[in-house]
Structure formats: C-alpha cells, structure tokens
Amino acid sequence: MAARLSREAARKEALGIACCWIGTPYRHQASRKGVGCDCLGLVLGVWRELYGERITARLAYSPDWAETTIGEPLLAALRDRCDELDPAAMRPGDILAFRWQVGTAAKHLALLAPDDRIIHAYEGHAVMTSAFVPSWRRRVAGVFAFPAVRSPSRQ
C-alpha cells in the first residue's frame, strides 16, 4: 500500500529536493543532479527523488518542439500525474508550466519557491532561482501539485 503524504509535506519535500539541484548545468534532455538537466529534467529528477520512480520523456524533443507541435503535451502529461490547481492556490513546491508565446504549447517548467521566486533550469545557465516577476507570471499556463501518494518503495 502506498504511503500518504499531505499536500504540504509533498510541497516541502519537493522544494527541498529542487534546492539541491541549484547549480546543475543546463543540458537539453538530461536529468542528473550535478551533471546536467533541462527544465523537464529538473522536474523529473525531483519526482524520482520524491517518489522513487523514474519517469522518462516519451520521445526525444527538439529545443523548438512547442512551436511546431499541436496540442498541449506537457500540460497533458502533468495532468496525468499531478493535481491541477487554480493559479490563485499555488504555493511553494508546486510545479508551474509556462507558455512562451500565445498560440504555442507550454514548454517551460519551474517550481515555485518562497519569497516570489522560482527554481528552474534555464537554457544558457544552470538550475537557478529567479524572481517570479510579472513577465513570468503572465506566461503561467498551468499550476500543478505533486501528488500526496508515495510509492511503496519510498515508505
């Protein structure tokens, strides 16, 4: 039987894990703490540490995949695994999905951090914290909470 976590416990643990990834170099399609990751790889790495379960991206993706795809594959994947929240209910430790341009798919992920900051892997940089300023806020396409169930292997 899977162990239950409160939503707040999942948020706190996810945030602590994400903070340990700060400084990991940006590497497209990677997901190894201290070695390299992109924004999806950061979230996949946090998931792996939080739940003891490895999730892999279904297909290789190019840096411009969101500009050439139909639909919202990133949001759909998050909806399959996480609890979607009203943006007004976001709290530190939640996953934020961003859309760079109107009419394109959401393609960037971050974890909300305290003090109006986000933790994300940003191309050309490393995993870092950034101010959650209005230019980021207006690009939010979805807010998701890590689920409150831990796999049996992490009890």
Backbone as CSV, one residue per row, in Angstrom:
resi,resn,N_x,N_y,N_z,CA_x,CA_y,CA_z,C_x,C_y,C_z
1,MET,0.833,-1.180,0.000,0.000,0.000,0.000,0.880,1.247,0.000
2,ALA,0.553,2.227,-0.815,1.354,3.438,-0.935,1.148,4.338,0.280
3,ALA,2.231,4.958,0.728,2.155,5.876,1.860,1.531,7.187,1.429
4,ARG,0.767,7.795,2.327,0.139,9.092,2.049,1.038,10.205,2.571
5,LEU,1.158,11.235,1.826,1.804,12.468,2.248,0.734,13.543,2.229
6,SER,0.810,14.503,3.096,-0.085,15.643,2.933,0.415,16.451,1.739
7,ARG,-0.459,17.236,1.158,-0.024,18.076,0.039,1.095,19.002,0.495
8,GLU,0.988,19.527,1.709,2.033,20.431,2.210,3.350,19.693,2.399
9,ALA,3.307,18.442,2.863,4.543,17.669,3.025,5.184,17.400,1.664
10,ALA,4.365,17.079,0.664,4.897,16.849,-0.683,5.532,18.124,-1.216
11,ARG,4.873,19.258,-1.011,5.433,20.539,-1.468,6.774,20.815,-0.801
12,LYS,6.810,20.659,0.506,8.031,20.968,1.258,9.182,20.067,0.823
13,GLU,8.898,18.778,0.681,9.945,17.841,0.276,10.414,18.127,-1.155
14,ALA,9.478,18.384,-2.073,9.839,18.695,-3.462,10.702,19.945,-3.528
15,LEU,10.350,20.946,-2.762,11.120,22.188,-2.751,12.533,21.949,-2.219
16,GLY,12.645,21.161,-1.154,13.971,20.844,-0.614,14.827,20.104,-1.620
17,ILE,14.223,19.163,-2.337,14.956,18.417,-3.368,15.397,19.368,-4.480
18,ALA,14.475,20.214,-4.962,14.807,21.148,-6.052,15.952,22.075,-5.654
19,CYS,15.977,22.516,-4.416,17.061,23.401,-3.967,18.421,22.714,-4.083
20,CYS,18.450,21.400,-3.891,19.710,20.655,-4.010,20.192,20.561,-5.456
21,TRP,19.321,20.842,-6.414,19.693,20.824,-7.832,20.272,22.164,-8.297
22,ILE,20.154,23.206,-7.501,20.660,24.520,-7.912,22.145,24.413,-8.229
23,GLY,22.526,24.971,-9.370,23.906,24.909,-9.848,24.144,23.805,-10.862
24,THR,23.197,22.855,-10.990,23.340,21.807,-12.005,23.350,22.462,-13.382
25,PRO,24.339,22.192,-14.223,24.406,22.843,-15.537,23.195,22.515,-16.419
26,TYR,22.865,23.441,-17.301,21.777,23.199,-18.254,22.277,22.240,-19.328
27,ARG,21.538,21.159,-19.534,21.808,20.204,-20.610,20.470,19.747,-21.157
28,HIS,20.232,20.020,-22.418,18.975,19.653,-23.076,18.738,18.149,-22.942
29,GLN,17.548,17.757,-22.514,17.074,16.379,-22.366,17.761,15.595,-21.247
30,ALA,18.556,16.212,-20.418,19.235,15.496,-19.336,18.444,15.623,-18.034
31,SER,18.766,14.758,-17.066,18.087,14.771,-15.768,18.968,14.141,-14.688
32,ARG,20.183,14.693,-14.507,21.087,14.179,-13.477,21.599,15.322,-12.622
33,LYS,21.244,15.274,-11.363,21.656,16.320,-10.421,23.173,16.455,-10.425
34,GLY,23.638,17.683,-10.531,25.064,17.960,-10.523,25.753,17.744,-11.855
35,VAL,25.102,17.040,-12.773,25.691,16.730,-14.084,25.045,17.581,-15.170
36,GLY,23.704,17.571,-15.239,23.011,18.379,-16.231,21.536,18.055,-16.296
37,CYS,20.750,19.071,-16.627,19.316,18.883,-16.829,18.744,20.080,-17.564
38,ASP,17.572,19.866,-18.151,16.778,20.976,-18.649,15.605,21.138,-17.684
39,CYS,14.652,21.992,-18.006,13.559,22.250,-17.066,12.714,21.010,-16.818
40,LEU,12.467,20.212,-17.848,11.732,18.960,-17.665,12.564,17.980,-16.856
41,GLY,13.847,17.912,-17.141,14.738,17.023,-16.400,14.797,17.355,-14.919
42,LEU,14.720,18.636,-14.577,14.681,19.041,-13.177,13.432,18.470,-12.503
43,VAL,12.274,18.654,-13.123,11.032,18.148,-12.534,11.049,16.618,-12.473
44,LEU,11.550,15.969,-13.514,11.658,14.513,-13.496,12.604,14.040,-12.393
45,GLY,13.675,14.778,-12.174,14.617,14.428,-11.110,14.015,14.612,-9.729
46,VAL,13.271,15.679,-9.537,12.579,15.886,-8.260,11.579,14.752,-8.044
47,TRP,10.819,14.409,-9.083,9.850,13.311,-8.993,10.547,12.010,-8.580
48,ARG,11.665,11.727,-9.250,12.407,10.488,-8.991,12.857,10.428,-7.528
49,GLU,13.360,11.540,-6.990,13.804,11.553,-5.600,12.626,11.519,-4.628
50,LEU,11.548,12.144,-4.983,10.381,12.222,-4.099,9.629,10.901,-4.024
51,TYR,9.482,10.229,-5.171,8.655,9.024,-5.226,9.434,7.737,-5.476
52,GLY,10.711,7.827,-5.768,11.477,6.622,-6.050,11.081,5.965,-7.357
53,GLU,10.514,6.739,-8.243,10.000,6.226,-9.520,10.605,7.037,-10.652
54,ARG,11.128,6.349,-11.624,11.721,7.031,-12.784,10.658,7.195,-13.866
55,ILE,10.487,8.413,-14.316,9.611,8.705,-15.445,10.510,9.242,-16.542
56,THR,10.372,8.724,-17.733,11.177,9.219,-18.840,10.275,9.954,-19.825
57,ALA,10.854,10.927,-20.495,10.123,11.608,-21.556,9.835,10.573,-22.641
58,ARG,8.640,10.615,-23.189,8.240,9.589,-24.164,9.059,9.646,-25.447
59,LEU,9.378,10.806,-25.897,10.124,10.962,-27.146,11.208,12.006,-26.965
60,ALA,12.218,11.919,-27.794,13.200,12.985,-27.835,12.498,14.248,-28.315
61,TYR,12.934,15.382,-27.838,12.292,16.636,-28.219,13.357,17.663,-28.579
62,SER,13.064,18.419,-29.608,13.987,19.453,-30.048,13.749,20.706,-29.204
63,PRO,14.708,21.617,-29.167,14.514,22.835,-28.391,13.293,23.650,-28.825
64,ASP,12.872,23.533,-30.094,11.728,24.315,-30.575,10.455,23.477,-30.709
65,TRP,10.360,22.361,-29.972,9.229,21.445,-30.139,7.880,22.122,-29.913
66,ALA,7.777,23.048,-28.973,6.477,23.654,-28.659,5.976,24.544,-29.794
67,GLU,6.883,25.085,-30.562,6.476,25.947,-31.668,5.984,25.146,-32.864
68,THR,6.267,23.857,-32.879,5.907,23.041,-34.040,4.928,21.921,-33.711
69,THR,4.458,21.851,-32.473,3.567,20.763,-32.087,2.118,21.231,-32.014
70,ILE,1.215,20.295,-32.113,-0.209,20.579,-31.966,-0.631,20.058,-30.600
71,GLY,-1.444,20.815,-29.922,-1.922,20.387,-28.611,-1.017,20.849,-27.492
72,GLU,-1.236,20.258,-26.322,-0.502,20.631,-25.112,0.081,19.379,-24.442
73,PRO,1.080,18.754,-25.053,1.589,17.501,-24.486,2.180,17.645,-23.084
74,LEU,2.829,18.740,-22.787,3.417,18.920,-21.465,2.322,19.066,-20.412
75,LEU,1.308,19.889,-20.703,0.202,20.045,-19.759,-0.561,18.737,-19.589
76,ALA,-0.751,17.996,-20.682,-1.450,16.712,-20.596,-0.678,15.733,-19.718
77,ALA,0.645,15.688,-19.850,1.455,14.791,-19.028,1.375,15.178,-17.555
78,LEU,1.395,16.477,-17.272,1.269,16.927,-15.890,-0.104,16.575,-15.325
79,ARG,-1.139,16.740,-16.128,-2.497,16.397,-15.667,-2.620,14.903,-15.364
80,ASP,-1.892,14.068,-16.107,-1.935,12.623,-15.879,-1.321,12.227,-14.536
81,ARG,-0.335,12.961,-14.067,0.420,12.560,-12.881,0.235,13.456,-11.659
82,CYS,-0.189,14.680,-11.864,-0.251,15.660,-10.775,-1.668,16.187,-10.600
83,ASP,-1.849,16.945,-9.546,-3.134,17.589,-9.283,-3.081,19.004,-9.849
84,GLU,-3.973,19.311,-10.791,-4.003,20.665,-11.358,-4.667,21.605,-10.361
85,LEU,-4.097,22.786,-10.207,-4.582,23.763,-9.241,-5.017,25.047,-9.924
86,ASP,-5.887,25.762,-9.271,-6.189,27.128,-9.679,-4.918,27.943,-9.415
87,PRO,-4.492,28.780,-10.352,-3.271,29.571,-10.120,-3.305,30.388,-8.827
88,ALA,-4.481,30.784,-8.381,-4.579,31.545,-7.133,-4.203,30.686,-5.924
89,ALA,-4.215,29.374,-6.081,-3.923,28.457,-4.976,-2.471,27.983,-4.967
90,MET,-1.625,28.474,-5.878,-0.241,27.990,-5.936,0.512,28.336,-4.665
91,ARG,1.385,27.385,-4.277,2.197,27.524,-3.077,3.610,27.054,-3.395
92,PRO,4.604,27.489,-2.609,5.963,26.989,-2.822,5.988,25.463,-2.840
93,GLY,6.707,24.929,-3.828,6.791,23.486,-4.039,5.912,23.001,-5.173
94,ASP,5.008,23.845,-5.675,4.160,23.478,-6.805,4.920,23.659,-8.118
95,ILE,4.476,22.916,-9.132,5.071,22.976,-10.468,4.323,24.031,-11.281
96,LEU,5.061,24.904,-11.915,4.486,25.909,-12.798,4.886,25.580,-14.229
97,ALA,3.911,25.602,-15.129,4.181,25.416,-16.555,4.001,26.766,-17.231
98,PHE,4.908,27.094,-18.120,4.899,28.398,-18.788,4.755,28.244,-20.296
99,ARG,4.075,29.189,-20.878,3.918,29.291,-22.330,4.709,30.530,-22.764
100,TRP,5.654,30.357,-23.689,6.463,31.497,-24.127,5.661,32.477,-24.970
101,GLN,4.781,31.944,-25.841,4.017,32.810,-26.750,2.575,32.338,-26.813
102,VAL,1.672,33.283,-26.990,0.268,32.934,-27.198,0.180,32.076,-28.454
103,GLY,-0.614,31.015,-28.398,-0.787,30.156,-29.559,0.218,29.034,-29.676
104,THR,1.181,28.957,-28.741,2.126,27.840,-28.744,1.910,27.015,-27.479
105,ALA,2.389,25.793,-27.510,2.245,24.899,-26.366,3.107,25.378,-25.199
106,ALA,2.672,25.072,-23.989,3.501,25.325,-22.809,4.771,24.496,-22.952
107,LYS,5.924,25.085,-22.594,7.172,24.348,-22.800,8.227,24.573,-21.736
108,HIS,7.947,25.308,-20.702,8.942,25.541,-19.656,8.322,25.202,-18.306
109,LEU,9.136,24.620,-17.420,8.671,24.235,-16.091,9.560,24.848,-15.021
110,ALA,8.960,25.099,-13.874,9.689,25.589,-12.708,8.940,25.144,-11.464
111,LEU,9.611,25.199,-10.341,8.945,25.012,-9.059,8.862,26.377,-8.393
112,LEU,7.701,26.656,-7.851,7.539,27.902,-7.113,8.319,27.789,-5.815
113,ALA,9.071,28.830,-5.495,9.863,28.880,-4.270,9.325,30.014,-3.395
114,PRO,9.711,30.040,-2.133,9.269,31.147,-1.274,9.799,32.488,-1.772
115,ASP,9.239,33.532,-1.227,9.707,34.905,-1.485,9.602,35.313,-2.951
116,ASP,8.503,34.879,-3.622,8.270,35.247,-5.022,9.452,34.897,-5.926
117,ARG,9.889,33.641,-5.820,10.993,33.145,-6.643,10.553,31.850,-7.299
118,ILE,11.246,31.450,-8.352,11.049,30.155,-8.990,12.410,29.470,-9.105
119,ILE,12.380,28.139,-9.110,13.585,27.334,-9.331,13.380,26.645,-10.663
120,HIS,14.327,26.842,-11.568,14.194,26.257,-12.902,15.549,26.115,-13.565
121,ALA,15.593,25.234,-14.564,16.773,25.081,-15.406,16.540,25.966,-16.621
122,TYR,17.401,26.910,-16.795,17.208,27.922,-17.827,18.328,27.812,-18.841
123,GLU,17.954,27.680,-20.111,18.939,27.485,-21.179,20.025,28.557,-21.124
124,GLY,21.257,28.109,-21.248,22.395,29.023,-21.210,22.879,29.299,-19.789
125,HIS,22.189,28.743,-18.806,22.556,28.930,-17.401,22.564,27.560,-16.730
126,ALA,22.341,27.545,-15.458,22.233,26.305,-14.692,20.878,26.316,-14.002
127,VAL,20.605,25.298,-13.202,19.420,25.369,-12.344,19.660,26.535,-11.407
128,MET,18.662,27.395,-11.329,18.829,28.649,-10.614,17.512,29.110,-10.025
129,THR,17.579,30.098,-9.177,16.368,30.767,-8.732,16.279,32.087,-9.485
130,SER,15.066,32.446,-9.815,14.790,33.721,-10.479,13.621,34.380,-9.771
131,ALA,13.557,35.684,-9.861,12.399,36.392,-9.315,11.167,36.039,-10.140
132,PHE,10.062,35.804,-9.467,8.793,35.483,-10.127,8.096,36.805,-10.440
133,VAL,8.647,37.490,-11.417,8.209,38.839,-11.791,7.014,38.769,-12.740
134,PRO,6.371,39.905,-12.998,5.195,39.893,-13.878,5.425,39.260,-15.243
135,SER,6.607,39.398,-15.829,6.838,38.789,-17.144,6.792,37.258,-17.064
136,TRP,7.150,36.676,-15.929,6.977,35.232,-15.732,5.516,34.918,-15.408
137,ARG,4.924,35.691,-14.522,3.555,35.427,-14.066,2.554,35.402,-15.227
138,ARG,2.703,36.297,-16.174,1.718,36.338,-17.269,1.884,35.175,-18.252
139,ARG,2.976,34.438,-18.138,3.203,33.282,-19.016,2.764,31.954,-18.387
140,VAL,2.262,31.983,-17.156,1.851,30.738,-16.499,0.688,30.126,-17.273
141,ALA,0.871,28.876,-17.690,-0.151,28.144,-18.442,-0.825,27.088,-17.587
142,GLY,-0.244,26.772,-16.450,-0.822,25.774,-15.568,-0.034,25.668,-14.281
143,VAL,-0.729,25.271,-13.214,-0.117,25.080,-11.904,-0.501,23.683,-11.430
144,PHE,0.479,22.935,-10.925,0.263,21.546,-10.557,0.940,21.241,-9.233
145,ALA,0.267,20.426,-8.422,0.834,19.968,-7.155,1.318,18.538,-7.322
146,PHE,2.466,18.251,-6.731,2.912,16.860,-6.672,1.851,16.074,-5.920
147,PRO,1.563,14.842,-6.344,0.533,14.060,-5.662,0.949,13.694,-4.233
148,ALA,-0.030,13.445,-3.413,0.200,13.157,-1.994,0.328,11.656,-1.726
149,VAL,0.735,10.886,-2.715,0.939,9.450,-2.543,2.374,9.129,-2.909
150,ARG,3.029,8.390,-2.049,4.404,7.971,-2.286,4.383,6.492,-2.634
151,SER,5.208,6.098,-3.572,5.250,4.689,-3.959,5.709,3.835,-2.775
152,PRO,5.317,2.563,-2.738,5.678,1.687,-1.619,7.175,1.603,-1.368
153,SER,8.006,1.756,-2.398,9.454,1.632,-2.224,10.050,2.777,-1.422
154,ARG,9.327,3.901,-1.250,9.869,5.054,-0.512,9.214,5.226,0.857
155,GLN,8.506,4.249,1.360,7.814,4.393,2.650,8.778,4.512,3.786
